[in-house]
Structure formats: structure tokens, C-alpha cells
């Protein structure tokens, strides 16, 4: 004979992660960023002024916060920055089209996943690696890979072949030297991004004066 289940015997619905937990995490992140920016300004952190050709104390207008998902975080950041007394202005549409910012955004994509052809080519062409058009062409030719081969695989093949053969055009030789230097730095940046914060990683990149 079956008996009816009581309310206590009914299976309880699985608890879903409360959205408030995400909000609190974003608020904490925003407070930490605001605190760091205040520390930089109040300590008189020195930066290079290209117009003056001299070092000077950092100002609010020199600081930029890059967010992976700005649409879901910008309001929280604005509130926390206001509470901390840190001015925050929404970036204009043209900001993200600035060459230096695009280079950093492409680098962020590579730090997350280096197997992306377009960001990789863009970063190698940028001041972060400094390859010329001729050097990129020599890389592709000397790798002996077909056009269907992912660019990251072609780069690795090129470095492997050029290291073993030690021959090639002048463009191939300079490309190899630049790639070795870049990927040595890239490995450090990627390790840093995993061990610390993304902000600290970007500070390290920018401190290298590549951009």
C-alpha cells in the first residue's frame, strides 16, 4: 500500500547561486581598483609625459580601467568609485579604437587563449613584438605550413625549423629573434595573470614601455 509523501519527504529544489553573490564580488573588485588608483595618485607615482619629455606625478586623467564585460559591471564600478572619491568618466566610443588599447585588448585575448589567429597576428605586428609585414610573411613561408594551418601552429613550426636549420632570409632571422623575445615575455605575463590579478599583469606589461 502506497502512502502519500509529506512535505518534508518531497525532494527539495536545488539551490541556485544567488545573483547577489556576483554583485558583491564585483563591488569588492571595484573597491580594490579604486583603492589602488587612489594609492597611485596620493603617492605621487611617476609616469613619463611624452609632451613634456619628462617624468611627472600621475593624474586621474592618466588612468584607465579596462573591463572584460563592461555592460554588467560599469554601474557597480561607478557607484564604488563615487564612494571612494575617485572620478570616473565613461569612455567615448572612439576610445576602444585607439591603437594602443586595441593592442592591449588583443593581448588580453591571447593571455586567455593563445590559439587565436587574428589577435596573435595583431599582437605580433604591434610594438609588443614589433614584427614587420615582411617578417610576418617570412614567418609564414619559412614555416612550410599551408594556409589552413592555425597561425599559432605556424609560428611554433617556424621557430622549431629556424632553430634547427639556422638558415633563412634576413627577414626570417630578425623575425625569429623578435618572436623568441616576445614569447619569453608572454610566458611570464601568462604565468603572472594566473597567479595574480589581471590589473597587476597589465601594469607589468605597460611598465615594459612596449606601448
C-alpha positions in Angstrom: 0.0 0.0 0.0 1.4 3.4 -1.1 1.5 6.2 1.3 1.4 9.9 0.3 4.7 11.8 0.8 4.7 14.5 3.4 6.1 17.9 2.5 9.3 17.1 4.4 9.8 14.0 2.3 9.4 15.8 -1.0 12.7 16.4 -2.8 14.0 19.9 -2.2 14.7 22.0 -5.2 18.4 22.5 -5.9 19.6 25.9 -4.6 20.8 28.1 -7.4 23.6 30.5 -6.9 22.2 33.8 -5.8 22.9 36.7 -8.2 23.7 38.9 -5.2 26.9 36.8 -4.7 28.1 38.0 -8.2 27.2 41.6 -7.3 29.2 41.5 -4.1 32.2 40.1 -5.9 32.1 42.9 -8.5 31.7 45.5 -5.7 34.8 44.1 -3.9 36.7 44.2 -7.2 35.6 47.8 -7.8 36.7 48.9 -4.3 40.1 47.3 -4.7 40.6 49.0 -8.0 39.5 52.4 -6.7 41.8 52.0 -3.7 44.7 51.1 -5.9 44.1 54.2 -8.1 43.9 56.5 -5.0 47.2 55.0 -3.8 48.9 55.7 -7.1 47.7 59.3 -7.1 48.3 60.1 -3.5 51.8 58.6 -3.5 52.7 60.8 -6.5 53.5 57.8 -8.7 55.7 58.9 -11.5 54.9 58.4 -15.2 56.5 59.5 -18.4 54.9 62.6 -20.1 55.5 62.3 -23.8 54.7 66.0 -24.4 56.9 67.3 -21.7 59.6 64.7 -22.3 59.9 64.3 -18.5 58.6 62.3 -15.6 55.6 63.7 -13.6 53.1 62.6 -11.0 50.2 60.6 -12.3 46.8 62.3 -12.6 43.3 60.9 -12.7 43.2 61.5 -16.5 46.1 59.2 -17.0 44.2 56.2 -15.5 42.0 53.8 -17.4 40.1 50.8 -16.2 39.5 48.0 -18.8 36.6 45.6 -18.1 36.0 42.3 -19.9 32.2 42.7 -19.5 31.6 46.5 -19.0 27.8 46.3 -19.6 27.3 44.2 -16.5 29.9 45.9 -14.3 30.1 49.6 -15.2 27.2 50.7 -12.9 28.8 49.0 -9.9 32.2 50.4 -10.6 30.7 53.9 -10.9 29.0 53.6 -7.5 32.1 52.3 -5.7 34.4 54.9 -7.4 32.0 57.6 -6.3 32.0 56.3 -2.7 35.9 56.3 -2.8 36.1 59.8 -4.2 37.7 58.6 -7.4 36.3 60.3 -10.6 35.1 58.0 -13.3 34.0 59.0 -16.8 32.5 56.6 -19.3 34.8 56.1 -22.2 33.8 57.6 -25.5 33.1 55.3 -28.4 36.4 56.1 -30.0 38.4 55.1 -27.0 38.4 51.4 -27.8 39.5 52.1 -31.4 42.8 53.6 -30.2 45.7 51.6 -31.5 47.3 51.1 -28.0 44.1 50.0 -26.4 43.4 47.5 -29.3 46.9 46.1 -28.8 46.2 45.6 -25.1 42.8 44.0 -25.8 44.3 41.6 -28.3 47.0 40.7 -25.7 44.2 40.0 -23.1 42.6 37.7 -25.6 45.9 35.8 -26.1 46.5 35.6 -22.4 43.1 33.9 -22.1 43.6 31.7 -25.2 46.8 31.9 -27.4 45.2 29.8 -30.2 43.5 32.8 -31.8 44.9 33.7 -35.2 43.7 37.3 -35.6 44.7 38.6 -32.1 48.0 36.8 -32.4 48.8 38.4 -35.7 47.8 41.8 -34.4 49.9 41.5 -31.3 53.0 40.3 -33.3 52.5 43.3 -35.6 52.2 45.7 -32.6 55.0 47.3 -30.6 54.6 44.4 -28.1 56.5 42.1 -30.6 57.4 44.6 -33.3 57.4 42.3 -36.4 57.2 44.0 -39.8 54.9 42.9 -42.6 58.0 41.3 -44.4 58.9 39.4 -41.2 55.3 38.1 -40.8 55.4 37.0 -44.5 58.8 35.3 -44.0 57.4 33.5 -40.9 54.6 32.0 -42.9 56.8 31.0 -45.8 59.6 29.5 -43.7 57.2 27.6 -41.5 56.3 25.4 -44.6 52.7 25.3 -43.3 49.8 25.6 -45.6 47.1 28.3 -45.4 44.8 26.0 -43.4 47.3 25.6 -40.5 46.4 27.8 -37.5 48.7 30.7 -37.2 49.9 29.8 -33.7 51.0 26.3 -35.0 52.8 28.0 -37.9 54.7 30.3 -35.5 55.8 27.3 -33.5 56.8 25.4 -36.6 58.8 28.4 -37.8 60.7 28.7 -34.5 61.4 25.0 -34.5 62.6 24.9 -38.1 64.7 28.1 -37.9 66.3 27.0 -34.6 67.4 23.7 -36.1 68.4 24.9 -39.5 69.9 28.3 -38.5 69.4 29.5 -42.1 66.9 31.7 -43.9 66.4 35.2 -45.2 67.3 38.3 -43.2 63.6 38.9 -42.5 63.3 35.3 -41.2 66.3 35.8 -38.9 65.1 39.0 -37.4 61.5 37.6 -37.1 63.0 34.6 -35.1 64.8 36.9 -32.7 61.8 39.1 -32.1 59.5 36.1 -31.6 61.8 34.4 -29.1 62.0 37.6 -27.1 58.2 38.2 -27.2 57.2 34.6 -26.3 59.7 34.7 -23.4 57.8 37.8 -22.1 54.5 36.3 -23.0 55.1 33.2 -20.9 55.9 35.4 -17.9 52.8 37.5 -18.5 50.6 34.5 -18.7 52.0 33.0 -15.6 51.5 36.3 -13.8 47.9 36.6 -15.0 47.2 33.2 -13.4 49.0 33.9 -10.1 48.0 37.5 -9.5 45.4 39.9 -10.8 44.8 40.9 -14.4 45.4 44.5 -13.4 48.9 43.6 -12.0 49.7 41.8 -15.2 48.7 44.8 -17.3 50.8 47.1 -15.1 53.8 44.8 -15.7 53.2 44.9 -19.5 52.9 48.7 -19.5 55.9 49.1 -17.3 57.9 47.4 -20.1 57.4 50.6 -22.2 56.4 48.5 -25.2 53.3 50.6 -26.0 
